[in-house]
């Protein structure tokens, strides 16, 4: 059974930092393309960051220079380090995986709230 379980969300003040984690199981994580998306109620889900099995990364324009995606294949986990957080970063953050054979999976999301 495939699972993507996010953790690390919460309430943080503007300018603060959070680190999200996504623990994966049930597929070959080391060969999967992993991403973080986020969604605000009433808006489309948007790509935050992605990382290939070769550690090539890409980022949404709104988070470049502030967020960093990384992965630990030994622990089947992908991370999102979020620095210099802004109120507009408030959203539900979802982990997404695409396997080597093209299967796609989503986590249930973790809420990040940036507010003073």
Secondary structure, DSSP 8 states (H G I E B T S, - for coil): --EEEEE--EEE-TT--EEEEEEEESS-GGGSEEEEEEE-TTS--EEEEEE-TT--EEE-TTTTTTEEEEEETTTTEEEEEE-S--GGG-EEEEEEEE-TTS-EEE---EEEEE--
